[in-house]
Amino acid sequence: MQYLPQVIFVLLAAAASILFARNILQIRRNILLGRDEDLSDNTALRWKNMLLLAFGQKKMFRNPMVAILHLFVYVGFVVINIEVLEIVLDGILGTHRLFLETLGGFYTFLINVFEILAATVLISCVIFLARRNIIKLRRFISKDLNGWPRSDANYILITEIVLMALFLTMNATDRALQLQGAAHYHTTGHFIISDGLSGLFSGMSTGTLVFIERSCWWLHIIGILAFLNYLPYSKHLHIMLAFPNAYYARLQPMGEMKNMVNVQNEVKYMMQPELAPSGDAQPMKFGAKDVQDLSWKNLLDAYSCTECGRCSAACPANLTGKLLSPRKIMMDTRDRATEVGKNIAKNKEFVADGKTLVNDYITVEELRACTSCNACVQECPVSINPLEIILELRRSLVMEDSNAPQEWNGMFSNIENNFAPWKLSPDDRDQWAAELESSN
């Protein structure tokens, strides 16, 4: 019985780690459903982007107040979890505050830093909850978030509040036990916040305090392990994926569209037939109809989406009441990739399910509303590119399904026949230009 708590802890931690690893590998498999793409160039610039955008949260600071609150949550949650190392070792070895004797006064300093950060995380999360549910900012009440996505954001904020409260309560009761001279509760020195809170527990018996302290300890570590395994099902997976996504971000100027080699070759073979490959050529595919036709970077974008809505808030089509929402494009892409992944896991290979990303998840009306202005790309704090997915889906509609508005078809016909969007032949345009020049 002496080692029962340690055995329970080890089994719990092992089960949580295995489950987390399995879920992460499933997400990796889903991302790699996309086409291969080489994004290994210019490593120096890529590291710089990751440091500025993911670690430094550069784009967040366009709104300094929100950025500071988000930074508190980000830094606080990451730094405080350094203490998880001590909790894990204490759980395995059956010790209590293992690093206290080794670190001495520096240990007290660290716990004080952790407590200040815990308080700022707690306050920031309360403010974020109010922004979503009381103030109700426009981008947080959009119908994109109806159902699970809205609940998901609230669950995460509430979980962070609870975890920080447990951490502070654990320390406060620990300090109260130290002041009572309880066995195994060695003096750590003064804790800035816990010393104040410990007064709330001063009248309690040693047994009651030990029960509260141990309960908070177990609930805190179980909460962290549960949070870890909740991440793969949540938009908060961006806590992990923001870093590789920023590293592999496009380095080309935002207005530069990706060249379609297949189209280029078609034109080249039409003008120089001798260059066309002999034999039965494989049928060419234009654009993307489903997630397998997108690149792995597009799917990484989808899984990295924070659902913050800054892209949709900046989208002129969305602002004028059109159906398009870049945030929904990313959420739909992620949902479809997840569904395809489950299909493969069940059947060992993808079995056609009669669905595609375009039409079944993302409508034609949404795709046509896009102005290709890149506002969504500019605003995304983690370097997601919704426009690239929109363009690939739209290319499939137009070039594979011949599905385009009549106005577009007229323009396409003019470009094909007159090499310009207008119903004027090259000779007529030359004549018009000459007449314009002579009149000047």
C-alpha positions in Angstrom: 0.0 0.0 0.0 2.9 2.3 0.6 3.7 2.5 -3.1 0.1 2.5 -4.3 -0.1 6.3 -5.1 3.1 6.0 -7.1 1.8 3.0 -9.1 -1.5 4.8 -9.8 0.4 8.0 -10.9 2.8 6.0 -13.2 -0.1 4.1 -14.8 -2.1 7.3 -15.3 0.8 9.3 -16.8 1.7 6.4 -19.1 -1.9 5.9 -20.3 -2.2 9.7 -21.0 1.2 9.8 -22.8 0.3 6.8 -25.0 -3.1 8.2 -25.9 -1.7 11.6 -26.7 1.0 10.1 -28.9 -1.6 8.0 -30.8 -3.8 11.1 -31.4 -0.9 13.2 -32.6 0.2 10.5 -35.0 -3.3 10.4 -36.4 -3.2 14.1 -37.0 0.2 13.8 -38.7 -1.3 11.1 -41.0 -4.2 13.4 -41.8 -1.9 16.3 -42.7 0.2 14.0 -44.9 -2.9 13.1 -46.9 -2.0 16.2 -48.9 0.3 16.4 -51.9 4.0 16.5 -51.3 5.6 20.0 -51.4 9.2 21.1 -50.7 9.3 24.0 -48.3 12.9 23.6 -47.1 14.4 26.7 -48.7 15.8 29.7 -46.9 16.1 28.2 -43.4 17.4 31.4 -41.8 14.3 33.3 -42.8 12.0 30.5 -41.8 13.6 30.4 -38.3 13.2 34.1 -38.1 9.5 33.9 -39.0 8.9 31.2 -36.4 10.7 33.2 -33.7 8.8 36.4 -34.5 5.3 35.0 -35.3 5.0 31.9 -33.1 7.3 32.7 -30.1 7.1 36.5 -30.4 3.4 36.7 -31.5 4.3 39.7 -33.7 1.0 40.0 -35.4 -0.9 39.9 -32.2 0.6 43.2 -31.1 -1.4 45.2 -33.7 -3.9 45.2 -30.7 -1.5 45.8 -27.8 -4.0 45.2 -24.9 -5.3 41.9 -26.3 -1.7 40.9 -27.2 -0.4 41.5 -23.7 -3.3 39.4 -22.2 -2.7 36.6 -24.7 1.1 36.8 -23.9 0.3 36.4 -20.2 -1.7 33.3 -20.9 0.8 31.9 -23.3 4.0 32.6 -21.2 2.2 31.8 -18.0 0.9 28.4 -19.1 4.2 27.4 -20.7 6.4 28.5 -17.8 4.2 27.3 -15.0 4.2 23.8 -16.6 7.9 23.7 -16.0 6.8 22.8 -12.5 5.1 19.7 -14.0 8.6 18.2 -14.2 8.8 18.4 -10.4 5.2 17.1 -10.0 6.0 14.1 -12.3 9.2 13.2 -10.4 7.4 13.6 -7.1 4.6 11.4 -8.3 7.1 8.7 -9.5 9.4 8.8 -6.5 6.9 9.5 -3.8 8.7 12.7 -2.8 7.4 16.2 -2.0 8.9 19.4 -3.6 11.9 17.4 -4.8 13.9 20.4 -6.1 13.5 22.5 -2.9 16.7 21.2 -1.2 18.8 21.4 -4.4 17.7 24.9 -5.5 17.2 26.5 -2.1 16.4 30.2 -2.4 16.2 30.0 -6.2 13.3 27.5 -5.8 11.4 30.1 -3.8 12.0 32.7 -6.5 10.8 30.3 -9.2 7.6 29.4 -7.3 6.9 33.2 -6.8 7.3 33.7 -10.6 5.0 30.8 -11.2 2.4 32.2 -8.8 2.5 35.7 -10.4 2.1 34.2 -13.8 -0.7 31.9 -12.6 -2.6 35.0 -11.3 -2.2 36.8 -14.6 -3.3 33.7 -16.6 -6.4 33.5 -14.4 -7.3 37.1 -14.8 -6.6 37.1 -18.5 -8.8 34.0 -19.1 -11.6 35.7 -17.1 -11.3 38.7 -19.4 -11.3 36.5 -22.5 -14.4 34.7 -21.3 -16.1 38.1 -20.8 -15.1 39.2 -24.3 -16.7 36.1 -25.8 -19.8 35.7 -23.7 -20.7 39.1 -22.2 -19.3 41.8 -24.5 -19.8 39.4 -27.4 -17.3 40.7 -30.0 -18.6 40.3 -33.6 -16.0 37.7 -34.6 -16.9 35.6 -31.6 -20.6 35.5 -32.2 -20.4 34.6 -35.9 -22.5 31.6 -37.0 -19.2 29.9 -38.0 -18.7 29.1 -34.3 -22.2 27.7 -33.6 -22.1 24.5 -31.6 -18.9 22.8 -30.6 -16.4 25.5 -31.7 -17.9 28.1 -29.4 -18.1 25.6 -26.5 -14.6 24.4 -27.2 -13.2 27.9 -26.6 -15.1 28.3 -23.4 -14.0 24.9 -22.1 -10.4 25.7 -22.6 -10.6 29.1 -20.8 -12.5 27.5 -17.9 -10.0 24.7 -17.7 -7.1 27.1 -17.6 -8.8 29.1 -14.8 -9.4 25.9 -12.8 -5.8 24.7 -13.3 -4.4 28.0 -12.1 -6.8 28.1 -9.1 -5.8 24.5 -8.2 -2.1 25.5 -8.4 -2.5 28.5 -6.1 -4.7 26.6 -3.6 -2.2 23.8 -3.5 0.6 26.3 -2.7 -1.5 28.1 -0.2 -2.4 25.0 1.8 1.2 23.8 1.5 2.3 27.1 3.2 -0.4 26.7 5.9 1.0 23.3 6.6 4.5 24.6 6.7 3.5 27.2 9.2 1.9 24.5 11.4 5.1 22.5 11.2 3.4 19.5 9.5 5.7 16.5 8.7 7.1 16.4 5.2 6.1 20.0 4.5 9.5 21.7 4.6 9.7 25.5 4.8 10.1 27.0 1.3 10.2 30.6 2.2 7.6 33.3 1.5 5.3 32.9 -1.5 3.9 36.2 -2.7 0.4 35.1 -3.4 0.2 31.9 -1.4 1.2 33.6 1.9 -1.8 35.8 1.5 -4.2 33.0 0.6 -2.8 30.7 3.4 -4.6 32.9 6.0 -7.9 31.5 4.6 -6.8 28.0 5.8 -5.1 28.9 9.1 -8.0 27.7 11.3 -8.1 24.2 9.7 -6.7 21.1 11.1 -3.6 19.5 9.7 -5.6 16.5 8.3 -8.0 18.8 6.5 -5.2 20.9 5.0 -3.3 17.7 3.9 -6.5 16.5 2.2 -7.0 19.8 0.4 -3.4 20.1 -0.6 -3.2 16.5 -1.9 -6.5 16.8 -3.7 -5.3 19.9 -5.5 -2.0 18.2 -6.4 -3.8 15.2 -7.9 -6.5 17.3 -9.6 -3.8 19.7 -11.0 -1.8 16.9 -12.6 -4.8 15.0 -13.8 -6.2 18.2 -15.3 -2.9 18.8 -17.2 -2.9 15.2 -18.5 -6.6 15.6 -19.5 -5.8 19.0 -21.2 -3.0 17.4 -23.1 -5.3 14.7 -24.5 -8.0 17.3 -25.2 -5.7 19.3 -27.5 -5.9 17.0 -30.5 -9.7 17.5 -30.6 -9.6 21.2 -30.0 -8.7 24.4 -31.8 -6.0 24.9 -29.1 -3.9 22.4 -31.0 -2.4 25.6 -32.4 -0.4 25.8 -29.1 1.8 23.1 -30.8 1.3 23.6 -34.5 1.7 27.3 -34.6 5.5 26.8 -34.6 5.9 24.4 -37.6 3.2 26.4 -39.4 5.1 29.7 -39.0 8.3 27.9 -40.0 6.8 26.5 -43.2 4.9 29.7 -44.2 5.1 30.9 -47.8 8.1 33.2 -48.4 6.8 34.5 -51.7 5.0 37.9 -51.8 1.3 37.5 -50.9 0.0 38.7 -54.2 2.1 36.1 -56.2 -0.1 33.2 -57.3 1.3 29.7 -57.7 2.0 28.8 -61.3 0.0 25.9 -62.7 2.6 23.8 -64.5 -0.1 21.7 -66.2 -1.7 24.7 -67.8 1.7 26.1 -68.8 2.5 22.8 -70.5 -0.8 22.7 -72.3 -0.1 26.1 -73.8 3.5 25.1 -74.6 2.4 21.8 -76.4 -0.3 23.7 -78.3 2.3 26.1 -79.7 5.0 23.5 -80.1 3.4 20.1 -80.6 6.8 18.4 -81.1 7.4 19.0 -77.3 4.4 17.0 -76.3 5.2 13.6 -74.6 4.6 10.6 -76.8 2.3 7.7 -75.8 -0.6 7.7 -73.5 -0.2 10.6 -71.2 -1.7 10.6 -67.7 -4.8 12.8 -67.5 -4.0 16.1 -66.0 -5.7 17.4 -62.8 -6.4 21.0 -62.2 -6.9 22.5 -58.8 -8.3 20.6 -55.8 -11.7 18.9 -55.3 -10.9 17.2 -52.0 -8.3 17.3 -49.3 -6.0 14.8 -51.0 -5.6 17.3 -53.9 -4.4 20.1 -51.5 -0.8 20.2 -50.3 0.3 19.0 -46.9 1.0 22.7 -46.0 -2.7 23.5 -46.7 -3.7 20.8 -44.3 -1.2 21.9 -41.7 -2.8 25.4 -42.0 -6.2 23.9 -41.4 -5.1 22.1 -38.2 -3.2 25.1 -37.0 -6.2 27.4 -37.2 -6.9 29.2 -33.9 -10.5 30.1 -35.0 -9.8 33.6 -33.7 -11.8 35.1 -36.6 -9.3 37.8 -37.5 -9.3 36.6 -41.1 -13.1 36.8 -41.4 -13.2 40.1 -39.6 -10.9 41.6 -42.2 -12.5 39.9 -45.2 -14.4 42.4 -47.4 -16.7 39.8 -48.8 -17.7 38.7 -45.2 -18.0 42.4 -44.1 -20.5 43.0 -46.9 -22.7 40.1 -45.9 -21.6 37.5 -48.4 -21.4 33.8 -47.4 -17.6 33.6 -47.5 -15.8 33.3 -44.1 -12.1 32.4 -44.4 -12.3 30.9 -40.9 -15.0 28.5 -42.0 -12.9 27.5 -45.0 -10.1 26.4 -42.6 -12.5 24.7 -40.2 -14.2 22.8 -43.0 -10.9 21.7 -44.5 -9.8 20.4 -41.1 -13.1 18.6 -40.6 -12.9 16.9 -44.0 -9.3 15.9 -43.5 -10.3 14.3 -40.1 -13.2 12.5 -41.8 -11.0 11.1 -44.5 -8.4 10.0 -41.9 -11.1 8.1 -40.0 -12.2 6.5 -43.3 -8.7 5.3 -43.9 -8.2 4.1 -40.3 -11.5 2.0 -40.6 -10.9 0.6 -44.1 -7.1 0.5 -44.3 -7.4 2.7 -47.4 -9.7 5.5 -48.5 -13.1 4.2 -49.7 -15.1 6.7 -51.7 -17.8 8.1 -49.4 -19.6 10.2 -52.1 -18.3 13.5 -50.5 -15.8 16.1 -51.5 -14.4 19.2 -49.8 -16.0 21.4 -52.5 -19.8 21.2 -52.6 -20.3 19.0 -49.5 -18.3 21.2 -47.1 -17.5 24.4 -48.9 -20.1 25.8 -51.3 -19.6 27.3 -54.7 -21.1 30.6 -53.5 -18.5 30.9 -50.8 -15.6 30.4 -53.3 -17.0 32.8 -55.8 -17.3 35.6 -53.2 -13.5 35.7 -52.6 -11.8 38.8 -54.1 -8.3 37.3 -53.7 -7.3 40.4 -51.7 -5.1 38.5 -49.2 -6.6 40.4 -46.2 -7.1 37.0 -44.5 -3.5 36.0 -45.1 -2.2 39.3 -43.8 -4.3 39.2 -40.6 -3.6 35.6 -39.5 -1.3 35.6 -36.4 0.1 32.1 -37.2 0.7 32.4 -41.0 -2.3 30.5 -42.3 -3.2 31.0 -45.9 -7.0 30.5 -46.6 -6.7 32.1 -50.0 -4.5 29.3 -51.4 -7.2 26.7 -50.5 -9.9 28.9 -52.0 -7.9 29.3 -55.3 -7.2 25.6 -55.6 -10.9 24.7 -55.1 -12.0 27.4 -57.5 -9.5 26.2 -60.1 -11.1 22.7 -59.9 -14.6 24.2 -60.3 -13.6 26.1 -63.4 -11.2 23.9 -65.1 -12.4 20.4 -64.1 -16.2 21.0 -63.8 -16.6 24.0 -66.2 -18.5 25.6 -63.3 -18.1 29.4 -63.6 -20.5 32.4 -63.9 -21.4 33.5 -67.4 -19.5 36.7 -66.8 -16.3 34.7 -66.1 -16.9 32.5 -69.1 -17.1 35.6 -71.3 -13.8 36.9 -69.9 -12.2 33.5 -70.4 -13.3 33.3 -74.0 -12.0 36.8 -74.7 -8.6 36.0 -73.1 -8.4 32.8 -75.2 -9.3 34.5 -78.5 -8.1 38.1 -78.0 -5.4 37.7 -75.4 -7.2 40.2 -73.2 -10.4 40.3 -71.1 -12.2 42.6 -73.7 -14.0 41.9 -76.9 -11.3 43.6 -78.9 -8.9 41.9 -81.2 -5.1 42.6 -80.9 -5.3 44.6 -84.1 -8.2 46.7 -82.9 -6.3 47.4 -79.7 -3.2 48.4 -81.6 -5.2 50.7 -83.8 -6.9 52.3 -80.7 -3.5 52.8 -79.1 -2.1 54.4 -82.3 -5.1 56.7 -82.5 -4.8 57.7 -78.9 -1.1 58.5 -79.4 -1.7 60.6 -82.5 -4.4 62.6 -80.8 -2.0 63.5 -78.1 
